């Protein structure tokens, strides 16, 4: 789903030791830490929250473990003009030259089909990742890893793996953990890519919570948008991984659509 570095508190992170002594220490969020998902709009986190995910344009909340959202595989809403003006060749196009669009969110897909295009895109997104680190985030969440499934066959999983690997390398060089966003079918490639934790949407609905929890030792941030799936995720996984109920528009307190609940 797409919308609009200080040292992490010791109580909110578990350390990962990198085999390369030149790499910075990377601290993923702790398994089961209470969290809030705020990529739509940032606001003071509810009491008891230890982990929060926010858009890269927002600032991290002091004292919490902060995850920085970037739309890594598709264009952000409203950003199509920038891509068209500055990097039209990096937008995925069909055989007729038309843009390939994620119709649910009206987002053009980025073209990660070749080494050259992945390298060009990575140079742009490295700036975003560096910005997350500079603001004080502890991790990055690159969205739409699964965009190849909306590419009408122009992209495949190998393209996503290759590009995600570049983003993971830069994140780790910046001292940031990096989360796998959805895409359970790539769980077996997580170590190859370098993912440190997962951000799942609706694993209670899809029945995939167990796969994520097993792969990441419970370091999973799961967002449920429906009452039934929220209850299912809480019943099965509240003691193992982080589960939260949010409204689908990810609004802030004061909005009539706002929903935020933790497992009771």
VEXDREN-2710 file (C-alpha; in Angstrom, 1 decimal):
% VEXDREN-2710
k/r/px/py/pz
1/UNK/0.0/0.0/0.0
2/UNK/1.3/3.5/-0.8
3/UNK/0.5/7.0/0.6
4/UNK/1.4/9.9/1.1
5/UNK/19.7/8.9/12.5
6/UNK/19.6/9.0/16.2
7/UNK/20.5/5.9/18.2
8/UNK/17.5/3.7/19.0
9/UNK/16.5/3.3/22.6
10/UNK/17.9/0.1/23.9
11/UNK/14.5/-1.2/25.0
12/UNK/13.1/-0.9/21.5
13/UNK/15.6/-2.7/19.3
14/UNK/17.6/-5.9/19.0
15/UNK/21.0/-5.7/17.5
16/UNK/22.2/-7.4/14.3
17/UNK/26.0/-7.8/14.0
18/UNK/27.2/-7.3/10.4
19/UNK/30.0/-9.5/9.2
20/UNK/31.7/-6.5/7.5
21/UNK/33.5/-4.5/10.2
22/UNK/33.1/-1.3/8.1
23/UNK/29.3/-1.5/8.3
24/UNK/27.4/0.4/11.0
25/UNK/25.4/-1.5/13.6
26/UNK/21.8/-2.1/12.4
27/UNK/19.1/-2.4/15.0
28/UNK/15.7/-3.8/13.9
29/UNK/12.6/-3.3/16.0
30/UNK/12.0/-5.7/18.8
31/UNK/9.6/-8.6/18.4
32/UNK/6.1/-7.7/19.7
33/UNK/6.8/-4.0/20.3
34/UNK/3.6/-2.0/20.4
35/UNK/3.5/0.3/17.4
36/UNK/1.5/2.8/15.3
37/UNK/1.4/3.2/11.5
38/UNK/1.3/6.8/10.6
39/UNK/2.4/7.0/6.9
40/UNK/-0.7/9.0/6.0
41/UNK/-0.1/11.8/8.6
42/UNK/2.2/12.1/11.6
43/UNK/0.8/12.8/15.0
44/UNK/2.0/12.1/18.7
45/UNK/1.9/8.4/19.1
46/UNK/-0.6/6.9/21.6
47/UNK/0.6/6.0/25.1
48/UNK/2.6/2.8/25.2
49/UNK/3.7/2.9/21.6
50/UNK/7.4/2.0/21.1
51/UNK/7.7/1.8/17.3
52/UNK/6.2/4.2/14.8
53/UNK/6.3/4.2/11.0
54/UNK/6.1/7.6/9.2
55/UNK/6.5/9.0/5.8
56/UNK/10.0/10.2/4.9
57/UNK/8.7/13.7/4.6
58/UNK/7.8/13.7/8.3
59/UNK/10.1/13.8/11.3
60/UNK/10.7/10.9/13.7
61/UNK/9.2/11.1/17.2
62/UNK/11.9/11.4/19.8
63/UNK/12.2/8.5/22.2
64/UNK/10.7/5.9/19.9
65/UNK/12.0/3.5/17.3
66/UNK/11.1/5.3/14.0
67/UNK/10.6/3.6/10.6
68/UNK/10.9/5.8/7.5
69/UNK/8.5/5.0/4.7
70/UNK/9.5/5.4/1.1
71/UNK/7.6/4.4/-2.0
72/UNK/10.5/2.6/-3.6
73/UNK/9.0/0.7/-6.5
74/UNK/6.2/3.1/-7.7
75/UNK/5.7/6.9/-8.0
76/UNK/4.1/8.7/-5.1
77/UNK/0.7/10.2/-5.8
78/UNK/1.3/13.6/-7.3
79/UNK/4.9/12.9/-8.2
80/UNK/4.3/11.6/-11.8
81/UNK/5.1/15.1/-13.2
82/UNK/8.5/15.2/-11.6
83/UNK/9.4/11.8/-13.0
84/UNK/8.1/12.7/-16.4
85/UNK/10.1/15.9/-16.4
86/UNK/13.3/14.6/-14.9
87/UNK/13.5/10.8/-15.5
88/UNK/10.8/9.8/-18.0
89/UNK/12.9/6.7/-19.0
90/UNK/12.6/5.3/-15.5
91/UNK/8.9/5.0/-15.6
92/UNK/7.7/1.6/-16.7
93/UNK/5.9/1.7/-20.1
94/UNK/3.9/-0.8/-22.1
95/UNK/4.5/-1.8/-25.7
96/UNK/2.7/1.3/-26.9
97/UNK/4.7/3.7/-24.7
98/UNK/1.9/4.2/-22.1
99/UNK/2.7/4.2/-18.4
100/UNK/2.0/1.1/-16.5
101/UNK/-0.2/2.1/-13.6
102/UNK/-1.1/0.6/-10.2
103/UNK/-4.8/1.3/-10.7
104/UNK/-5.8/0.9/-7.0
105/UNK/-3.6/3.9/-6.0
106/UNK/-3.2/5.5/-9.5
107/UNK/0.6/5.2/-9.2
108/UNK/2.9/4.7/-12.2
109/UNK/5.4/1.8/-11.7
110/UNK/9.1/2.5/-11.8
111/UNK/11.2/0.5/-14.3
112/UNK/13.5/-1.8/-12.5
113/UNK/13.9/-4.2/-15.4
114/UNK/17.6/-3.7/-16.2
115/UNK/20.8/-3.3/-14.3
116/UNK/21.2/0.2/-15.8
117/UNK/17.8/1.4/-14.8
118/UNK/18.1/-0.1/-11.3
119/UNK/21.4/1.8/-10.9
120/UNK/19.8/5.1/-11.9
121/UNK/16.8/4.6/-9.7
122/UNK/19.0/3.6/-6.8
123/UNK/21.0/6.8/-7.0
124/UNK/17.8/8.7/-6.7
125/UNK/16.5/6.6/-3.8
126/UNK/19.8/6.6/-2.0
127/UNK/19.2/10.3/-1.4
128/UNK/15.9/9.4/0.2
129/UNK/17.5/6.8/2.4
130/UNK/20.3/9.1/3.4
131/UNK/17.6/11.7/4.3
132/UNK/15.9/9.2/6.6
133/UNK/19.1/8.5/8.4
134/UNK/19.9/12.2/8.6
135/UNK/16.5/12.9/10.2
136/UNK/17.1/10.4/12.9
137/UNK/15.0/7.4/11.8
138/UNK/16.3/3.9/12.7
139/UNK/14.9/1.9/9.8
140/UNK/13.4/2.2/6.3
141/UNK/10.3/0.7/4.8
142/UNK/10.5/0.5/1.0
143/UNK/6.9/0.0/-0.3
144/UNK/5.6/-1.9/-3.3
145/UNK/8.1/-4.6/-3.4
146/UNK/5.3/-6.6/-5.1
147/UNK/4.8/-4.1/-7.9
148/UNK/6.0/-6.7/-10.4
149/UNK/2.6/-8.4/-9.9
150/UNK/0.9/-5.3/-11.3
151/UNK/3.3/-4.9/-14.2
152/UNK/1.5/-6.9/-16.9
153/UNK/4.4/-9.3/-17.1
154/UNK/7.0/-6.6/-17.7
155/UNK/8.7/-7.2/-14.4
156/UNK/9.4/-10.3/-12.4
157/UNK/10.5/-11.2/-8.9
158/UNK/14.2/-11.3/-9.9
159/UNK/14.0/-7.6/-10.8
160/UNK/12.4/-6.8/-7.4
161/UNK/15.1/-8.8/-5.5
162/UNK/17.9/-7.1/-7.4
163/UNK/16.6/-3.6/-6.7
164/UNK/15.7/-4.3/-3.1
165/UNK/19.2/-5.6/-2.5
166/UNK/20.7/-2.3/-3.6
167/UNK/18.4/-0.5/-1.2
168/UNK/19.3/-2.8/1.6
169/UNK/23.0/-2.3/1.1
170/UNK/22.6/1.5/1.2
171/UNK/20.3/1.3/4.3
172/UNK/22.8/-0.8/6.2
173/UNK/25.7/1.5/5.1
174/UNK/23.6/4.3/6.7
175/UNK/23.0/2.3/9.9
176/UNK/19.4/1.7/9.1
177/UNK/17.5/-1.5/9.4
178/UNK/15.3/-2.3/6.4
179/UNK/11.9/-4.0/6.4
180/UNK/10.3/-6.3/3.8
181/UNK/6.9/-4.8/2.9
182/UNK/4.3/-7.5/2.3
183/UNK/5.2/-10.0/-0.6
184/UNK/5.2/-13.3/1.4
185/UNK/6.3/-15.1/-1.8
186/UNK/9.8/-13.5/-1.4
187/UNK/10.3/-14.5/2.2
188/UNK/12.7/-17.2/1.1
189/UNK/14.8/-14.4/-0.5
190/UNK/15.0/-12.2/2.6
191/UNK/18.5/-13.1/3.6
192/UNK/19.8/-12.7/0.0
193/UNK/18.3/-9.2/-0.1
194/UNK/19.3/-8.2/3.4
195/UNK/15.9/-7.5/5.0
196/UNK/15.9/-7.3/8.8
197/UNK/12.2/-7.3/9.7
198/UNK/8.9/-7.2/8.0
199/UNK/5.9/-4.8/7.6
200/UNK/2.8/-6.8/6.7
201/UNK/-0.6/-5.4/5.8
202/UNK/-3.5/-7.7/6.4
203/UNK/-1.7/-10.9/7.2
204/UNK/-4.6/-11.8/9.4
205/UNK/-6.8/-11.6/6.3
206/UNK/-4.4/-13.5/4.0
207/UNK/-3.4/-16.2/6.6
208/UNK/0.3/-15.3/6.2
209/UNK/1.1/-14.1/9.7
210/UNK/2.7/-17.3/10.6
211/UNK/5.0/-17.2/7.6
212/UNK/6.2/-13.7/8.5
213/UNK/6.6/-14.4/12.2
214/UNK/8.6/-17.6/11.5
215/UNK/10.9/-15.9/8.9
216/UNK/11.7/-12.9/11.1
217/UNK/11.5/-14.3/14.6
218/UNK/8.5/-12.2/15.4
219/UNK/10.0/-8.9/14.2
220/UNK/6.9/-8.2/12.2
221/UNK/4.8/-5.0/12.2
222/UNK/1.3/-6.0/11.0
223/UNK/-1.4/-3.5/10.1
224/UNK/-5.0/-4.8/9.8
225/UNK/-7.7/-2.6/8.3
226/UNK/-10.8/-4.8/9.1
227/UNK/-12.2/-5.9/12.4
228/UNK/-12.4/-9.6/11.5
229/UNK/-8.8/-9.8/10.3
230/UNK/-7.6/-7.7/13.3
231/UNK/-9.3/-10.2/15.7
232/UNK/-7.8/-13.1/13.8
233/UNK/-4.3/-11.6/13.9
234/UNK/-4.5/-10.7/17.6
235/UNK/-5.9/-14.1/18.5
236/UNK/-3.1/-16.0/16.8
237/UNK/-0.1/-13.7/17.0
238/UNK/-0.4/-11.0/19.7
239/UNK/2.2/-12.6/21.9
240/UNK/4.7/-13.0/19.0
241/UNK/4.5/-10.0/16.7
242/UNK/3.2/-6.4/16.6
243/UNK/-0.4/-6.1/15.4
244/UNK/-2.4/-2.8/15.1
245/UNK/-5.8/-1.9/13.7
246/UNK/-5.8/1.2/11.6
247/UNK/-8.3/2.9/9.2
248/UNK/-7.4/2.3/5.6
249/UNK/-6.8/6.0/4.9
250/UNK/-4.3/6.2/7.8
251/UNK/-5.8/9.4/9.1
252/UNK/-4.9/11.3/12.3
253/UNK/-6.8/11.8/15.5
254/UNK/-9.7/14.2/15.0
255/UNK/-10.6/12.8/11.6
256/UNK/-14.0/11.1/11.5
257/UNK/-12.4/8.1/9.8
258/UNK/-9.6/7.7/12.4
259/UNK/-9.1/4.2/13.9
260/UNK/-6.3/3.0/16.1
261/UNK/-6.5/-0.1/18.3
262/UNK/-4.0/-2.4/19.9
263/UNK/-4.7/-6.0/20.7
264/UNK/-6.4/-6.2/24.1
END
